C-alpha cells in the first residue's frame, strides 16, 4: 500500500499513485499538436484528439456508420439505459434494446464525472439538448422527434470538415438568439464565491479566430476535475500566475490581453467582462464562475524560461537591511508583490537565528547562552521557505546583486539549462520533502498524519512552486563558481541536473540537486537566497536521514554520500545554531558510512578488458574511478575544515587513506575523449615513447604521499603535486599539531610538577611540536613553488590561508583566548593580562605575521569565490591581534624589557608577501612595527583594541553577506563595544 504525500489517499500500485500525484503537481506532459492544450494523462489526450477528428496517430477518424463514436484507443461503451440495467448493448445509435422498448437512447460519456462537476447544457428553442461528454461535444435537440435524436454528424452537410461538424449549435445560437446559458445551477455543496488568489483561465476568443471551432470547450471538465481529489481539505494546488508574462503557443499571443487579466484582489463579475472584437460578448462562452466552481488551477503548464547565463538580469538590486558595504538585497524590483518581512525580523532575517547566535558552540568570544535558552529555528526556516516559494511572481522578477568581475578567475563548470520536465519532477519531490519536514516540526513535537495540514496553513494551499528555471540555473552557477572550486566532484566540465534526474535514483538525485541549489543560494547576498538555503537545508536533512534509514544500502551510494557532504558543509557554515550543531553531530555518522562502504581501501584493479583503442570506454572507466577518489578526499577536506575551526582532532587518520588521490583537474574537466587522451599523455608521461593510455596509471594515495613527504623525497623523485594534493598533505600535519598542543595543555605549571621525573615532559613535547613546525615549513616550500607559477589560483590561496591558521595553532592557545574575550576569571588588572598574554601566545612576532598573511590572502580572493570558512579565518586573526593589543600600555611600552619589538620601520603586515625584506627582518631580528592596511590604503597601528576589531569588521564587510559572516561580524562588534 502506498500513500499520497499531499492528501493521504492510498493506492495499491505505484503507477496509480504516480498518476494521482499529477493532479496535485499540475504537471501535464502530454500536449496536443493541434491546439497545444496539455493533459496530465495520455488517455485524456487521446480522447481529446477525437475533437479534432483525428486519432492519437494524427490520422483522420473513419465515419461512424451508425456506431457510437470511439474514443481514440478505447472500446465503444454501452448507452446509459443498458449500462444502468447492466445488459449487453450493441453499441448502435439508437441501440436495438432502446428501440424495441421505445426508450430514449442516451450517449454516455467515456468516463464518469465527479458529483461536484456541473453538467454542461446548451439551451436551444427553450429546451435542453442533453448531456455533455467529457470532450465538450453536445447532443443536438431534434425538436419533433425527441425520442430518437440523430447523431450530430448526420445533421451537417457532407462538405463540412470534421472540425466544423463539432460546433453547429454554438454558431446557430449566436445567429438566432441571445447568448446561451451553458451551466445549470450549481449544487448546494459548491462554494458560492471564488477563494482569494484564484485566477481565471485564459479568456476564450471569439469565433472569428477559429479557435472555438476547433476546440469547443475541449478538456474543460478535465480542467475542473483536476482539483477534485484534494479540494475538500484545502490541499488543492492553488497558485498565482502572471498571465501577461506567459509564453503562449505561436499564433495565440494576442489571446491574453492585459485588460482581461484577473488579479487576486479583483472580484469576478461575468457581467462586467469587457467586450470582444466588434462588440461580441466574451462571457457567453464561459460558465458562470461565481456560482459553479470550486478552486481552479491553471490550464496550461508551467512556462519555460529559455535563457542563457549571459542574458541573466543581474546587478540591479539594492541593499535593504544591511549597510551598503554588505551587498545584501531583496529583489531588483521592490513592488507590492515582494514577500513581506514579518514583524520582529531584522530586515527580513529570522529573529530566532539572530537570537541563537550567542548559543553557538564555536566562535565564542562573547558571553554564551545555553542551548535550552536558544529559540528553535527549524520550523521558522521551513515556513519561510514555504512562504517564499508561494510568491512565484517575486521569483519571476528576482535578480540578485552579482558582479561579473568576481568570476575573474574563470568559471570551471558550465551549467546546462534546466529542462521543464526536470523542474516539474524536482518540484513534485520537493513538495514531498517540504511536507514531511513540516509535519515533523509541528508544535509541541506532535506529528500529524500524512496529508493533514498545519494549523497555520489550514486555510491556504499546500502547493508551492520552485523558482523559475533561470533562477535555479543562477543558483547552480553560483554553486559551481564557489563550492566546486574547492570540492570538485562534477566531471566533464558540465553540471547537468537533467542527467542526474533521469539516470539515477530520483529521490537521491533530487536531494543532491536541491543541496546544490541551497549551497549556491547561500553564497548570494540576498534575503530570498537565505530563506531558500535555510529551508532547503532543513527539509533535505530530514529526507536524507529518512532515505538512509529506510534503505541501508543507500548509505554506500555515491549520490547519497555526495548529498551528505553538501549538507554537512552547508549546515556547518550556515550561521544557524541548530544546523551547525547537527552538522557537527552527524558528520561522525556520515564518516562511519564512508568507512563501512569500503571506498577508503585500495582496490586491486583486475586487468582491464577494455580495448586500448576504444578511448571513449577508457575515458568513462577513468571517470568512474576518479569520481570515487574525489568523493573520498572531499570528505577529508571537510573533516579538516571543521576540526580546525572547532579546535578538535580530525576524525580521519592518514593511515586510512589507501585509495588513489584525485588526478589533475584538467583531466577531470576534459570535455571529450580525445581531449582527455592528449592531456593524459602529458600528465602521465612514460619514458621510451610508450603510451600511458589504458595503463591504469593513477596518483599515489595520501598515505604513500605523506610517507614520501616525511622522507623528503617528493622533489628528488619528481613527484608532481596539484593544489588539491598540497591541501590534503595539510590534513596529517594538522592532526599532529592538534595532538601535541592538547598534550601541552595537560601539563601543570607548578614548580613541583616540573621537578618530578617524568617519561613525557612539556619540554620533550615542545620539541616534537617544533619538529611538526619544521614539516610545515617544508610544506610551505613546496607550495611556494606552485603559487609563484599560479599566483591567482583560489585553491592555492585557500591552501596558504589554511597553512597560516595551522601554524597559528602551534604557537597559540585559542581556547584560552576566547575565555579571555568572555572575561572568564579575569579581573582586568594589567599583570594578569600580561600573564594571560604569555599563556595564550607563545611567539608574538610569528603570530602577528601569520594573522597578517591570513588577512592578506582572504582580501586577495574575489568575493564570489572565497571558501565557505573565510569569515572564520578573519575571526581567528582578529582575536589574536586583539589579544596582543590588550597589553599595549603606555606606561610600560617604553621599557626595553617590554613585550614589544624594538622600534624600527613600520610595514603593512597584511599587504606584504612573506619574502619581503621588511617581513623577513621582523621575523628574524624582531625589528619593525607591523601595521594593518585600511580600505583607502592608509596604515593603522595594531596597538588599539577598538581599532583592530573595527578593521576586521570592515574586512568582513568587504565580502559577501551571509548568515555566517553576519554572525561573525556581530560577535566582533559586541567584543569591540566591550
Secondary structure, DSSP 8 states (H G I E B T S, - for coil): -EE-TTT--EESSHHHHHHHHHHHH----EE-TTT--EESSHHHHHHHHGGGTB-TTS-B----TTB----TTS-----HHHHHHT-----BSS-HHHHHTT-------SS---TTS--B--EETTEE---B-TTS-B----SS-GGG---GGGGS-TTS-TTGGG-HHHHHHHHHSS----B----TTS-SS--TT---------GGGSHHHH-SSTTHHHHHHTTSTTTTTT-S------GGG----TT-GGGS-GGG---TTS---GGG----GGG--SGGGS--HHHH------SS--------GGG---S---B-SS-GGG--BS-SS--TTS----TTSBTTB-HHHHHGGGG-SS---S----GGGS---HHHHHHHHHHHHH-HHHHHT------GGGGTT--S-EE----HHHHHHHHHHHHHHHHHHHHHT-GGG----TT---GGGTTS-S------HHHHHHHHHHHHHHTTTTS----TTEE-HHHHHHHS-HHHHHHHHHHHHHHHHHTS-BHHHHHHHHHHHHHHHHHHHHHHHH-GGGGG-HHHHHHHHHHHHHHHTSS-HHHHHHHHHHHHHHHHHHHHTT-SS--------S-TT-HHHHHHHHHHHHHHHHHHHHHHHHHHHHHHHTT---SS-GGG--SB----HHHHT--SHHHHHHHHHHHT--GGG---TTS-----BHHHHHHHHHTT-TTTTT----HHHHHHHHHHHHHHHHHHHHHHTTS--SHHHHHS--SS-HHHHHHHHHHHHHHHHHHHHHHHHHHHHSTT-HHHHHHHHHHHHHHHHHHB-HHHHHHHHTTTT----HHHHHHHHHHHBS-HHHHHHHHHHHHHHHHHS-GGG--TTHHHHHHHHHHHHHHHHTT--TTTTTSTTSSS-EEEEEEETTTS-TTSHHHHHHHHH-EEEEEEE-TTS-EEES--HHHHHHHHHHHHHHS---HHHHHHHHHHHHHHH-
